[in-house]
Amino acid sequence: MKSTKIMGALALVSLLGAAFSAQAYDGDWKRGRVYYRSVCTACHTAGKTPGAINPSSKTKAEWNAYLSADKHAKGKDSVKQWAGQAYRNSIKATNKAAEKFATVPDAELMEDVKVFLMKGAKDGDAPASCS
């Protein structure tokens, strides 16, 4: 009888542990804002691409579609590569945000940027410009 209760308790603890470890990462919009403004906006305003792309220039649905399609520069490259560790390492000597977030997992940083874009979108909670 005791062993049945112990086994049941262990199974319950295992299930609870699995549930907590399976929770999705909740993006940090503040970290996303720092990265977007320091890296994305810096590049877009440096003349390499046509002008700054403010979060409020698109709706949440438009940003979601853009990020889901993962096509940057009219499909020439991936959006994710610009938040990837390889890219961050390549610019960290000249970009403080890239240096600060150099070890952040790619998926987490992309989620941070996404949360910032959703918050700052035209129809978001706090439409944002990058000035």
N, CA, C and O atoms as a Tinker XYZ file with bonds, in Angstrom:
   524  protein
     1  N      0.812000   -1.184000    0.000000    73     2
     2  CA     0.000000    0.000000    0.000000    64     1     3
     3  C      0.861000    1.255000    0.000000    63     2     4     5
     4  O      0.607000    2.201000   -0.745000    81     3
     5  N      1.897000    1.246000    0.859000    73     3     6
     6  CA     2.785000    2.397000    0.923000    64     5     7
     7  C      3.506000    2.603000   -0.401000    63     6     8     9
     8  O      3.659000    3.737000   -0.856000    81     7
     9  N      3.946000    1.528000   -1.015000    73     7    10
    10  CA     4.683000    1.649000   -2.269000    64     9    11
    11  C      3.785000    2.192000   -3.388000    63    10    12    13
    12  O      4.272000    2.898000   -4.272000    81    11
    13  N      2.507000    1.881000   -3.365000    73    11    14
    14  CA     1.570000    2.409000   -4.361000    64    13    15
    15  C      1.428000    3.917000   -4.198000    63    14    16    17
    16  O      1.404000    4.648000   -5.188000    81    15
    17  N      1.333000    4.385000   -2.964000    73    15    18
    18  CA     1.229000    5.822000   -2.701000    64    17    19
    19  C      2.513000    6.543000   -3.107000    63    18    20    21
    20  O      2.465000    7.630000   -3.683000    81    19
    21  N      3.642000    5.942000   -2.808000    73    19    22
    22  CA     4.932000    6.543000   -3.172000    64    21    23
    23  C      5.075000    6.617000   -4.683000    63    22    24    25
    24  O      5.515000    7.633000   -5.220000    81    23
    25  N      4.707000    5.552000   -5.365000    73    23    26
    26  CA     4.794000    5.537000   -6.840000    64    25    27
    27  C      3.855000    6.586000   -7.440000    63    26    28    29
    28  O      4.206000    7.260000   -8.408000    81    27
    29  N      2.671000    6.718000   -6.864000    73    27    30
    30  CA     1.717000    7.721000   -7.336000    64    29    31
    31  C      2.254000    9.129000   -7.131000    63    30    32    33
    32  O      2.131000    9.988000   -8.004000    81    31
    33  N      2.849000    9.354000   -5.969000    73    31    34
    34  CA     3.420000   10.673000   -5.670000    64    33    35
    35  C      4.582000   10.981000   -6.614000    63    34    36    37
    36  O      4.702000   12.105000   -7.101000    81    35
    37  N      5.428000   10.000000   -6.873000    73    35    38
    38  CA     6.546000   10.195000   -7.798000    64    37    39
    39  C      6.054000   10.495000   -9.214000    63    38    40    41
    40  O      6.619000   11.338000   -9.911000    81    39
    41  N      5.009000    9.806000   -9.627000    73    39    42
    42  CA     4.448000   10.052000  -10.956000    64    41    43
    43  C      3.890000   11.469000  -11.043000    63    42    44    45
    44  O      4.070000   12.144000  -12.056000    81    43
    45  N      3.220000   11.921000   -9.996000    73    43    46
    46  CA     2.668000   13.268000   -9.969000    64    45    47
    47  C      3.774000   14.313000  -10.024000    63    46    48    49
    48  O      3.671000   15.291000  -10.763000    81    47
    49  N      4.826000   14.111000   -9.249000    73    47    50
    50  CA     5.962000   15.041000   -9.256000    64    49    51
    51  C      6.611000   15.062000  -10.640000    63    50    52    53
    52  O      6.978000   16.132000  -11.127000    81    51
    53  N      6.756000   13.926000  -11.270000    73    51    54
    54  CA     7.339000   13.857000  -12.612000    64    53    55
    55  C      6.492000   14.623000  -13.624000    63    54    56    57
    56  O      7.025000   15.352000  -14.460000    81    55
    57  N      5.180000   14.458000  -13.547000    73    55    58
    58  CA     4.284000   15.166000  -14.459000    64    57    59
    59  C      4.347000   16.672000  -14.251000    63    58    60    61
    60  O      4.372000   17.434000  -15.218000    81    59
    61  N      4.372000   17.099000  -13.007000    73    59    62
    62  CA     4.477000   18.533000  -12.723000    64    61    63
    63  C      5.797000   19.093000  -13.225000    63    62    64    65
    64  O      5.835000   20.186000  -13.789000    81    63
    65  N      6.873000   18.354000  -13.026000    73    63    66
    66  CA     8.184000   18.794000  -13.514000    64    65    67
    67  C      8.202000   18.913000  -15.023000    63    66    68    69
    68  O      8.762000   19.868000  -15.562000    81    67
    69  N      7.602000   17.965000  -15.709000    73    67    70
    70  CA     7.540000   18.008000  -17.174000    64    69    71
    71  C      6.703000   19.184000  -17.646000    63    70    72    73
    72  O      7.037000   19.825000  -18.642000    81    71
    73  N      5.629000   19.468000  -16.945000    73    71    74
    74  CA     4.766000   20.586000  -17.335000    64    73    75
    75  C      5.504000   21.910000  -17.206000    63    74    76    77
    76  O      5.389000   22.772000  -18.078000    81    75
    77  N      6.255000   22.078000  -16.132000    73    75    78
    78  CA     6.991000   23.327000  -15.944000    64    77    79
    79  C      8.128000   23.467000  -16.944000    63    78    80    81
    80  O      8.383000   24.570000  -17.429000    81    79
    81  N      8.812000   22.382000  -17.263000    73    79    82
    82  CA     9.927000   22.470000  -18.195000    64    81    83
    83  C      9.463000   22.648000  -19.637000    63    82    84    85
    84  O     10.238000   23.092000  -20.484000    81    83
    85  N      8.202000   22.306000  -19.928000    73    83    86
    86  CA     7.691000   22.408000  -21.295000    64    85    87
    87  C      7.074000   23.775000  -21.588000    63    86    88    89
    88  O      6.621000   24.022000  -22.706000    81    87
    89  N      7.053000   24.664000  -20.595000    73    87    90
    90  CA     6.471000   25.977000  -20.824000    64    89    91
    91  C      7.287000   26.733000  -21.858000    63    90    92    93
    92  O      8.515000   26.656000  -21.888000    81    91
    93  N      6.580000   27.458000  -22.698000    73    91    94
    94  CA     7.235000   28.234000  -23.739000    64    93    95
    95  C      7.913000   29.455000  -23.127000    63    94    96    97
    96  O      7.520000   29.939000  -22.066000    81    95
    97  N      8.927000   29.935000  -23.813000    73    95    98
    98  CA     9.629000   31.136000  -23.391000    64    97    99
    99  C      8.743000   32.346000  -23.668000    63    98   100   101
   100  O      8.239000   32.508000  -24.779000    81    99
   101  N      8.556000   33.187000  -22.669000    73    99   102
   102  CA     7.820000   34.437000  -22.847000    64   101   103
   103  C      8.836000   35.515000  -23.179000    63   102   104   105
   104  O      9.713000   35.819000  -22.370000    81   103
   105  N      8.720000   36.087000  -24.357000    73   103   106
   106  CA     9.672000   37.083000  -24.811000    64   105   107
   107  C      9.773000   38.295000  -23.903000    63   106   108   109
   108  O      8.814000   38.655000  -23.220000    81   107
   109  N     10.923000   38.911000  -23.902000    73   107   110
   110  CA    11.215000   40.112000  -23.131000    64   109   111
   111  C     11.221000   41.295000  -24.100000    63   110   112   113
   112  O     12.203000   41.514000  -24.809000    81   111
   113  N     10.124000   42.057000  -24.128000    73   111   114
   114  CA    10.007000   43.137000  -25.106000    64   113   115
   115  C     11.077000   44.200000  -24.901000    63   114   116   117
   116  O     11.482000   44.853000  -25.863000    81   115
   117  N     11.543000   44.389000  -23.669000    73   115   118
   118  CA    12.579000   45.400000  -23.429000    64   117   119
   119  C     13.899000   44.988000  -24.069000    63   118   120   121
   120  O     14.583000   45.809000  -24.680000    81   119
   121  N     14.254000   43.713000  -23.925000    73   119   122
   122  CA    15.478000   43.225000  -24.559000    64   121   123
   123  C     15.314000   43.254000  -26.074000    63   122   124   125
   124  O     16.257000   43.573000  -26.798000    81   123
   125  N     14.108000   42.920000  -26.556000    73   123   126
   126  CA    13.833000   43.002000  -27.988000    64   125   127
   127  C     13.954000   44.418000  -28.512000    63   126   128   129
   128  O     14.461000   44.635000  -29.612000    81   127
   129  N     13.491000   45.387000  -27.730000    73   127   130
   130  CA    13.587000   46.800000  -28.127000    64   129   131
   131  C     15.045000   47.232000  -28.225000    63   130   132   133
   132  O     15.436000   47.882000  -29.196000    81   131
   133  N     15.846000   46.879000  -27.235000    73   131   134
   134  CA    17.266000   47.254000  -27.249000    64   133   135
   135  C     17.946000   46.664000  -28.476000    63   134   136   137
   136  O     18.674000   47.359000  -29.186000    81   135
   137  N     17.706000   45.382000  -28.723000    73   135   138
   138  CA    18.358000   44.740000  -29.867000    64   137   139
   139  C     17.865000   45.338000  -31.184000    63   138   140   141
   140  O     18.672000   45.652000  -32.059000    81   139
   141  N     16.559000   45.496000  -31.331000    73   139   142
   142  CA    15.997000   46.022000  -32.576000    64   141   143
   143  C     16.527000   47.420000  -32.873000    63   142   144   145
   144  O     16.939000   47.719000  -33.993000    81   143
   145  N     16.508000   48.258000  -31.863000    73   143   146
   146  CA    16.964000   49.633000  -32.070000    64   145   147
   147  C     18.464000   49.717000  -32.299000    63   146   148   149
   148  O     18.922000   50.532000  -33.100000    81   147
   149  N     19.223000   48.897000  -31.616000    73   147   150
   150  CA    20.681000   48.966000  -31.727000    64   149   151
   151  C     21.240000   48.254000  -32.945000    63   150   152   153
   152  O     22.290000   48.631000  -33.465000    81   151
   153  N     20.546000   47.233000  -33.395000    73   151   154
   154  CA    21.071000   46.445000  -34.515000    64   153   155
   155  C     20.248000   46.664000  -35.781000    63   154   156   157
   156  O     20.786000   47.089000  -36.803000    81   155
   157  N     18.959000   46.380000  -35.724000    73   155   158
   158  CA    18.115000   46.484000  -36.923000    64   157   159
   159  C     18.023000   47.931000  -37.415000    63   158   160   161
   160  O     18.294000   48.216000  -38.581000    81   159
   161  N     17.643000   48.832000  -36.521000    73   159   162
   162  CA    17.483000   50.229000  -36.915000    64   161   163
   163  C     18.818000   50.842000  -37.311000    63   162   164   165
   164  O     18.887000   51.633000  -38.252000    81   163
   165  N     19.880000   50.477000  -36.594000    73   163   166
   166  CA    21.203000   51.019000  -36.924000    64   165   167
   167  C     21.579000   50.684000  -38.363000    63   166   168   169
   168  O     22.118000   51.532000  -39.074000    81   167
   169  N     21.305000   49.480000  -38.790000    73   167   170
   170  CA    21.631000   49.061000  -40.154000    64   169   171
   171  C     20.717000   49.744000  -41.167000    63   170   172   173
   172  O     21.179000   50.228000  -42.200000    81   171
   173  N     19.440000   49.780000  -40.873000    73   171   174
   174  CA    18.484000   50.363000  -41.808000    64   173   175
   175  C     18.696000   51.856000  -41.999000    63   174   176   177
   176  O     18.423000   52.381000  -43.079000    81   175
   177  N     19.172000   52.544000  -40.986000    73   175   178
   178  CA    19.393000   53.983000  -41.117000    64   177   179
   179  C     20.794000   54.324000  -41.599000    63   178   180   181
   180  O     21.076000   55.483000  -41.903000    81   179
   181  N     21.669000   53.343000  -41.673000    73   179   182
   182  CA    23.038000   53.573000  -42.130000    64   181   183
   183  C     23.131000   53.623000  -43.651000    63   182   184   185
   184  O     24.227000   53.736000  -44.200000    81   183
   185  N     22.007000   53.542000  -44.325000    73   183   186
   186  CA    22.007000   53.634000  -45.779000    64   185   187
   187  C     22.168000   52.311000  -46.492000    63   186   188   189
   188  O     22.151000   52.259000  -47.721000    81   187
   189  N     22.325000   51.234000  -45.726000    73   187   190
   190  CA    22.488000   49.915000  -46.341000    64   189   191
   191  C     21.176000   49.408000  -46.910000    63   190   192   193
   192  O     21.159000   48.648000  -47.878000    81   191
   193  N     20.089000   49.829000  -46.308000    73   191   194
   194  CA    18.754000   49.476000  -46.785000    64   193   195
   195  C     17.902000   50.739000  -46.755000    63   194   196   197
   196  O     18.270000   51.705000  -46.087000    81   195
   197  N     16.793000   50.756000  -47.449000    73   195   198
   198  CA    16.003000   51.987000  -47.545000    64   197   199
   199  C     15.297000   52.403000  -46.262000    63   198   200   201
   200  O     14.193000   51.936000  -45.980000    81   199
   201  N     15.919000   53.270000  -45.491000    73   199   202
   202  CA    15.293000   53.903000  -44.335000    64   201   203
   203  C     14.979000   53.007000  -43.163000    63   202   204   205
   204  O     15.015000   51.780000  -43.255000    81   203
   205  N     14.667000   53.663000  -42.052000    73   203   206
   206  CA    14.320000   52.942000  -40.830000    64   205   207
   207  C     12.973000   52.244000  -40.987000    63   206   208   209
   208  O     12.061000   52.754000  -41.640000    81   207
   209  N     12.873000   51.097000  -40.389000    73   207   210
   210  CA    11.623000   50.350000  -40.366000    64   209   211
   211  C     11.121000   50.420000  -38.927000    63   210   212   213
   212  O     11.553000   49.646000  -38.072000    81   211
   213  N     10.214000   51.346000  -38.667000    73   211   214
   214  CA     9.662000   51.495000  -37.327000    64   213   215
   215  C      8.679000   50.376000  -37.037000    63   214   216   217
   216  O      7.986000   49.913000  -37.943000    81   215
   217  N      8.607000   49.934000  -35.786000    73   215   218
   218  CA     7.613000   48.914000  -35.426000    64   217   219
   219  C      6.195000   49.352000  -35.797000    63   218   220   221
   220  O      5.372000   48.526000  -36.190000    81   219
   221  N      5.911000   50.647000  -35.673000    73   219   222
   222  CA     4.567000   51.141000  -35.969000    64   221   223
   223  C      4.289000   51.289000  -37.459000    63   222   224   225
   224  O      3.219000   51.762000  -37.844000    81   223
   225  N      5.233000   50.891000  -38.297000    73   223   226
   226  CA     4.999000   50.953000  -39.740000    64   225   227
   227  C      4.162000   49.778000  -40.242000    63   226   228   229
   228  O      3.711000   49.778000  -41.387000    81   227
   229  N      3.954000   48.773000  -39.379000    73   227   230
   230  CA     3.168000   47.593000  -39.744000    64   229   231
   231  C      2.201000   47.243000  -38.608000    63   230   232   233
   232  O      2.406000   47.628000  -37.456000    81   231
   233  N      1.156000   46.513000  -38.958000    73   231   234
   234  CA     0.236000   45.995000  -37.944000    64   233   235
   235  C      0.829000   44.713000  -37.351000    63   234   236   237
   236  O      1.813000   44.180000  -37.865000    81   235
   237  N      0.229000   44.231000  -36.280000    73   235   238
   238  CA     0.678000   42.971000  -35.679000    64   237   239
   239  C      0.617000   41.835000  -36.697000    63   238   240   241
   240  O      1.535000   41.020000  -36.785000    81   239
   241  N     -0.465000   41.789000  -37.459000    73   239   242
   242  CA    -0.627000   40.724000  -38.461000    64   241   243
   243  C      0.467000   40.813000  -39.524000    63   242   244   245
   244  O      1.000000   39.791000  -39.958000    81   243
   245  N      0.796000   42.022000  -39.937000    73   243   246
   246  CA     1.859000   42.190000  -40.942000    64   245   247
   247  C      3.218000   41.775000  -40.387000    63   246   248   249
   248  O      3.992000   41.118000  -41.083000    81   247
   249  N      3.521000   42.153000  -39.136000    73   247   250
   250  CA     4.786000   41.736000  -38.535000    64   249   251
   251  C      4.815000   40.220000  -38.361000    63   250   252   253
   252  O      5.836000   39.584000  -38.621000    81   251
   253  N      3.711000   39.647000  -37.929000    73   251   254
   254  CA     3.650000   38.200000  -37.735000    64   253   255
   255  C      3.886000   37.468000  -39.054000    63   254   256   257
   256  O      4.625000   36.485000  -39.100000    81   255
   257  N      3.258000   37.947000  -40.120000    73   255   258
   258  CA     3.439000   37.326000  -41.441000    64   257   259
   259  C      4.895000   37.464000  -41.905000    63   258   260   261
   260  O      5.471000   36.524000  -42.452000    81   259
   261  N      5.475000   38.636000  -41.682000    73   259   262
   262  CA     6.872000   38.879000  -42.079000    64   261   263
   263  C      7.823000   37.945000  -41.338000    63   262   264   265
   264  O      8.698000   37.326000  -41.943000    81   263
   265  N      7.641000   37.851000  -40.022000    73   263   266
   266  CA     8.521000   36.999000  -39.220000    64   265   267
   267  C      8.300000   35.517000  -39.529000    63   266   268   269
   268  O      9.252000   34.737000  -39.546000    81   267
   269  N      7.066000   35.137000  -39.768000    73   267   270
   270  CA     6.769000   33.732000  -40.098000    64   269   271
   271  C      7.356000   33.347000  -41.448000    63   270   272   273
   272  O      7.860000   32.236000  -41.614000    81   271
   273  N      7.294000   34.260000  -42.413000    73   271   274
   274  CA     7.858000   33.990000  -43.741000    64   273   275
   275  C      9.380000   33.903000  -43.678000    63   274   276   277
   276  O     10.001000   33.230000  -44.501000    81   275
   277  N      9.981000   34.583000  -42.701000    73   275   278
   278  CA    11.431000   34.576000  -42.486000    64   277   279
   279  C     12.203000   34.996000  -43.745000    63   278   280   281
   280  O     13.215000   34.394000  -44.104000    81   279
   281  N     11.699000   36.036000  -44.396000    73   279   282
   282  CA    12.353000   36.538000  -45.606000    64   281   283
   283  C     12.673000   38.020000  -45.427000    63   282   284   285
   284  O     11.782000   38.858000  -45.295000    81   283
   285  N     13.946000   38.310000  -45.429000    73   283   286
   286  CA    14.454000   39.669000  -45.252000    64   285   287
   287  C     15.026000   40.121000  -46.590000    63   286   288   289
   288  O     15.458000   39.296000  -47.396000    81   287
   289  N     15.030000   41.414000  -46.822000    73   287   290
   290  CA    15.596000   41.963000  -48.057000    64   289   291
   291  C     14.940000   41.348000  -49.290000    63   290   292   293
   292  O     15.607000   40.875000  -50.210000    81   291
   293  N     13.611000   41.372000  -49.273000    73   291   294
   294  CA    12.816000   40.834000  -50.388000    64   293   295
   295  C     13.159000   39.383000  -50.697000    63   294   296   297
   296  O     13.217000   38.983000  -51.860000    81   295
   297  N     13.385000   38.599000  -49.645000    73   295   298
   298  CA    13.639000   37.173000  -49.795000    64   297   299
   299  C     15.080000   36.793000  -50.056000    63   298   300   301
   300  O     15.381000   35.617000  -50.261000    81   299
   301  N     15.974000   37.764000  -50.053000    73   299   302
   302  CA    17.387000   37.461000  -50.322000    64   301   303
   303  C     18.071000   36.739000  -49.168000    63   302   304   305
   304  O     19.035000   36.001000  -49.371000    81   303
   305  N     17.568000   36.956000  -47.960000    73   303   306
   306  CA    18.135000   36.269000  -46.809000    64   305   307
   307  C     17.078000   36.071000  -45.730000    63   306   308   309
   308  O     15.925000   36.469000  -45.898000    81   307
   309  N     17.471000   35.463000  -44.637000    73   307   310
   310  CA    16.576000   35.114000  -43.537000    64   309   311
   311  C     16.550000   36.214000  -42.486000    63   310   312   313
   312  O     17.578000   36.829000  -42.203000    81   311
   313  N     15.385000   36.463000  -41.909000    73   311   314
   314  CA    15.272000   37.416000  -40.795000    64   313   315
   315  C     16.068000   36.878000  -39.605000    63   314   316   317
   316  O     16.772000   37.624000  -38.925000    81   315
   317  N     15.944000   35.588000  -39.371000    73   315   318
   318  CA    16.574000   34.964000  -38.209000    64   317   319
   319  C     18.093000   35.099000  -38.205000    63   318   320   321
   320  O     18.705000   35.138000  -37.138000    81   319
   321  N     18.703000   35.168000  -39.373000    73   319   322
   322  CA    20.164000   35.266000  -39.398000    64   321   323
   323  C     20.649000   36.553000  -38.731000    63   322   324   325
   324  O     21.751000   36.588000  -38.183000    81   323
   325  N     19.837000   37.605000  -38.774000    73   323   326
   326  CA    20.249000   38.899000  -38.212000    64   325   327
   327  C     20.143000   38.930000  -36.692000    63   326   328   329
   328  O     20.659000   39.848000  -36.054000    81   327
   329  N     19.487000   37.948000  -36.114000    73   327   330
   330  CA    19.440000   37.823000  -34.661000    64   329   331
   331  C     20.258000   36.615000  -34.201000    63   330   332   333
   332  O     20.302000   36.307000  -33.010000    81   331
   333  N     20.894000   35.947000  -35.132000    73   331   334
   334  CA    21.665000   34.751000  -34.815000    64   333   335
   335  C     22.986000   35.054000  -34.133000    63   334   336   337
   336  O     23.542000   36.142000  -34.282000    81   335
   337  N     23.477000   34.092000  -33.390000    73   335   338
   338  CA    24.732000   34.265000  -32.662000    64   337   339
   339  C     25.904000   34.522000  -33.605000    63   338   340   341
   340  O     26.806000   35.290000  -33.271000    81   339
   341  N     25.903000   33.903000  -34.756000    73   339   342
   342  CA    27.007000   34.124000  -35.700000    64   341   343
   343  C     27.072000   35.592000  -36.120000    63   342   344   345
   344  O     28.150000   36.186000  -36.156000    81   343
   345  N     25.919000   36.170000  -36.434000    73   343   346
   346  CA    25.892000   37.587000  -36.816000    64   345   347
   347  C     26.272000   38.476000  -35.632000    63   346   348   349
   348  O     27.064000   39.407000  -35.777000    81   347
   349  N     25.702000   38.182000  -34.457000    73   347   350
   350  CA    26.022000   38.984000  -33.272000    64   349   351
   351  C     27.507000   38.951000  -32.967000    63   350   352   353
   352  O     28.096000   39.972000  -32.612000    81   351
   353  N     28.116000   37.777000  -33.104000    73   351   354
   354  CA    29.562000   37.672000  -32.870000    64   353   355
   355  C     30.361000   38.471000  -33.906000    63   354   356   357
   356  O     31.429000   39.001000  -33.603000    81   355
   357  N     29.838000   38.548000  -35.111000    73   355   358
   358  CA    30.571000   39.269000  -36.166000    64   357   359
   359  C     30.534000   40.782000  -35.984000    63   358   360   361
   360  O     31.395000   41.483000  -36.515000    81   359
   361  N     29.548000   41.302000  -35.241000    73   359   362
   362  CA    29.450000   42.757000  -35.054000    64   361   363
   363  C     29.660000   43.206000  -33.613000    63   362   364   365
   364  O     29.593000   44.401000  -33.328000    81   363
   365  N     29.911000   42.282000  -32.709000    73   363   366
   366  CA    29.965000   42.654000  -31.294000    64   365   367
   367  C     31.099000   43.613000  -30.953000    63   366   368   369
   368  O     31.027000   44.305000  -29.937000    81   367
   369  N     32.136000   43.670000  -31.767000    73   367   370
   370  CA    33.228000   44.613000  -31.500000    64   369   371
   371  C     32.786000   46.055000  -31.698000    63   370   372   373
   372  O     33.363000   46.967000  -31.107000    81   371
   373  N     31.776000   46.266000  -32.520000    73   371   374
   374  CA    31.318000   47.628000  -32.803000    64   373   375
   375  C     29.874000   47.882000  -32.372000    63   374   376   377
   376  O     29.365000   48.986000  -32.566000    81   375
   377  N     29.211000   46.890000  -31.794000    73   375   378
   378  CA    27.811000   47.046000  -31.411000    64   377   379
   379  C     27.608000   46.506000  -29.993000    63   378   380   381
   380  O     27.729000   45.305000  -29.752000    81   379
   381  N     27.300000   47.405000  -29.066000    73   379   382
   382  CA    27.174000   47.019000  -27.660000    64   381   383
   383  C     26.033000   46.038000  -27.405000    63   382   384   385
   384  O     26.162000   45.143000  -26.570000    81   383
   385  N     24.924000   46.199000  -28.113000    73   383   386
   386  CA    23.796000   45.281000  -27.918000    64   385   387
   387  C     24.164000   43.880000  -28.391000    63   386   388   389
   388  O     23.838000   42.895000  -27.728000    81   387
   389  N     24.835000   43.786000  -29.525000    73   387   390
   390  CA    25.266000   42.479000  -30.026000    64   389   391
   391  C     26.239000   41.830000  -29.050000    63   390   392   393
   392  O     26.202000   40.618000  -28.837000    81   391
   393  N     27.106000   42.640000  -28.463000    73   391   394
   394  CA    28.055000   42.117000  -27.480000    64   393   395
   395  C     27.330000   41.662000  -26.212000    63   394   396   397
   396  O     27.617000   40.593000  -25.674000    81   395
   397  N     26.388000   42.483000  -25.740000    73   395   398
   398  CA    25.651000   42.181000  -24.514000    64   397   399
   399  C     24.820000   40.907000  -24.641000    63   398   400   401
   400  O     24.708000   40.135000  -23.689000    81   399
   401  N     24.240000   40.690000  -25.821000    73   399   402
   402  CA    23.367000   39.540000  -26.032000    64   401   403
   403  C     24.043000   38.423000  -26.827000    63   402   404   405
   404  O     23.360000   37.576000  -27.404000    81   403
   405  N     25.355000   38.412000  -26.863000    73   403   406
   406  CA    26.100000   37.447000  -27.681000    64   405   407
   407  C     25.779000   35.996000  -27.343000    63   406   408   409
   408  O     25.801000   35.140000  -28.228000    81   407
   409  N     25.487000   35.711000  -26.101000    73   407   410
   410  CA    25.253000   34.313000  -25.716000    64   409   411
   411  C     23.778000   33.949000  -25.571000    63   410   412   413
   412  O     23.454000   32.816000  -25.215000    81   411
   413  N     22.893000   34.885000  -25.839000    73   411   414
   414  CA    21.457000   34.603000  -25.757000    64   413   415
   415  C     21.089000   33.627000  -26.882000    63   414   416   417
   416  O     21.491000   33.833000  -28.027000    81   415
   417  N     20.339000   32.579000  -26.576000    73   415   418
   418  CA    19.937000   31.647000  -27.643000    64   417   419
   419  C     19.161000   32.374000  -28.751000    63   418   420   421
   420  O     18.358000   33.265000  -28.477000    81   419
   421  N     19.410000   31.984000  -29.981000    73   419   422
   422  CA    18.787000   32.629000  -31.142000    64   421   423
   423  C     17.263000   32.700000  -31.024000    63   422   424   425
   424  O     16.666000   33.747000  -31.274000    81   423
   425  N     16.644000   31.594000  -30.646000    73   423   426
   426  CA    15.176000   31.553000  -30.572000    64   425   427
   427  C     14.644000   32.532000  -29.525000    63   426   428   429
   428  O     13.598000   33.149000  -29.725000    81   427
   429  N     15.356000   32.671000  -28.417000    73   427   430
   430  CA    14.927000   33.618000  -27.384000    64   429   431
   431  C     15.024000   35.057000  -27.889000    63   430   432   433
   432  O     14.099000   35.846000  -27.695000    81   431
   433  N     16.122000   35.395000  -28.525000    73   431   434
   434  CA    16.283000   36.765000  -29.005000    64   433   435
   435  C     15.263000   37.086000  -30.099000    63   434   436   437
   436  O     14.738000   38.198000  -30.146000    81   435
   437  N     14.982000   36.129000  -30.971000    73   435   438
   438  CA    13.953000   36.352000  -31.993000    64   437   439
   439  C     12.591000   36.555000  -31.339000    63   438   440   441
   440  O     11.808000   37.392000  -31.788000    81   439
   441  N     12.303000   35.803000  -30.286000    73   439   442
   442  CA    11.027000   35.968000  -29.576000    64   441   443
   443  C     10.972000   37.339000  -28.901000    63   442   444   445
   444  O      9.919000   37.977000  -28.870000    81   443
   445  N     12.100000   37.789000  -28.363000    73   443   446
   446  CA    12.160000   39.124000  -27.753000    64   445   447
   447  C     11.859000   40.205000  -28.785000    63   446   448   449
   448  O     11.082000   41.122000  -28.521000    81   447
   449  N     12.467000   40.097000  -29.945000    73   447   450
   450  CA    12.231000   41.074000  -31.013000    64   449   451
   451  C     10.765000   41.017000  -31.448000    63   450   452   453
   452  O     10.134000   42.053000  -31.658000    81   451
   453  N     10.235000   39.817000  -31.580000    73   451   454
   454  CA     8.834000   39.665000  -31.990000    64   453   455
   455  C      7.892000   40.319000  -30.989000    63   454   456   457
   456  O      6.963000   41.024000  -31.384000    81   455
   457  N      8.121000   40.094000  -29.699000    73   455   458
   458  CA     7.269000   40.679000  -28.666000    64   457   459
   459  C      7.349000   42.206000  -28.735000    63   458   460   461
   460  O      6.333000   42.887000  -28.599000    81   459
   461  N      8.549000   42.741000  -28.946000    73   459   462
   462  CA     8.695000   44.193000  -29.081000    64   461   463
   463  C      7.929000   44.703000  -30.302000    63   462   464   465
   464  O      7.236000   45.717000  -30.220000    81   463
   465  N      8.051000   44.008000  -31.425000    73   463   466
   466  CA     7.347000   44.440000  -32.635000    64   465   467
   467  C      5.838000   44.381000  -32.459000    63   466   468   469
   468  O      5.126000   45.260000  -32.946000    81   467
   469  N      5.340000   43.361000  -31.771000    73   467   470
   470  CA     3.899000   43.257000  -31.534000    64   469   471
   471  C      3.421000   44.386000  -30.618000    63   470   472   473
   472  O      2.359000   44.967000  -30.843000    81   471
   473  N      4.190000   44.686000  -29.611000    73   471   474
   474  CA     3.836000   45.755000  -28.679000    64   473   475
   475  C      3.887000   47.113000  -29.380000    63   474   476   477
   476  O      3.044000   47.976000  -29.133000    81   475
   477  N      4.876000   47.298000  -30.253000    73   475   478
   478  CA     5.065000   48.585000  -30.909000    64   477   479
   479  C      4.392000   48.721000  -32.256000    63   478   480   481
   480  O      4.521000   49.756000  -32.909000    81   479
   481  N      3.673000   47.688000  -32.688000    73   479   482
   482  CA     3.003000   47.708000  -33.992000    64   481   483
   483  C      1.953000   48.811000  -34.053000    63   482   484   485
   484  O      1.524000   49.348000  -33.031000    81   483
   485  N      1.559000   49.127000  -35.263000    73   483   486
   486  CA     0.541000   50.156000  -35.500000    64   485   487
   487  C     -0.695000   49.933000  -34.634000    63   486   488   489
   488  O     -1.275000   50.887000  -34.116000    81   487
   489  N     -1.097000   48.674000  -34.479000    73   487   490
   490  CA    -2.264000   48.345000  -33.667000    64   489   491
   491  C     -1.871000   47.690000  -32.333000    63   490   492   493
   492  O     -2.684000   47.020000  -31.696000    81   491
   493  N     -0.614000   47.895000  -31.926000    73   491   494
   494  CA    -0.115000   47.311000  -30.670000    64   493   495
   495  C     -0.480000   48.148000  -29.457000    63   494   496   497
   496  O     -1.135000   49.184000  -29.570000    81   495
   497  N     -0.049000   47.685000  -28.308000    73   495   498
   498  CA    -0.323000   48.366000  -27.043000    64   497   499
   499  C      0.363000   49.723000  -26.944000    63   498   500   501
   500  O     -0.160000   50.644000  -26.316000    81   499
   501  N      1.544000   49.845000  -27.569000    73   499   502
   502  CA     2.315000   51.087000  -27.494000    64   501   503
   503  C      3.025000   51.317000  -28.823000    63   502   504   505
   504  O      4.228000   51.071000  -28.915000    81   503
   505  N      2.316000   51.783000  -29.863000    73   503   506
   506  CA     2.962000   51.995000  -31.158000    64   505   507
   507  C      4.274000   52.768000  -30.997000    63   506   508   509
   508  O      4.326000   53.810000  -30.344000    81   507
   509  N      5.323000   52.230000  -31.607000    73   507   510
   510  CA     6.675000   52.763000  -31.372000    64   509   511
   511  C      7.377000   53.156000  -32.655000    63   510   512   513
   512  O      7.213000   52.531000  -33.703000    81   511
   513  N      8.153000   54.198000  -32.542000    73   511   514
   514  CA     9.068000   54.560000  -33.627000    64   513   515
   515  C     10.467000   54.244000  -33.109000    63   514   516   517
   516  O     10.645000   53.943000  -31.928000    81   515
   517  N     11.420000   54.312000  -33.963000    73   515   518
   518  CA    12.779000   53.979000  -33.540000    64   517   519
   519  C     13.695000   55.201000  -33.564000    63   518   520   521
   520  O     14.891000   55.088000  -33.830000    81   519
   521  N     13.136000   56.330000  -33.294000    73   519   522
   522  CA    13.963000   57.530000  -33.289000    64   521   523
   523  C     14.611000   57.734000  -31.952000    63   522   524
   524  O     15.348000   58.702000  -31.764000    81   523
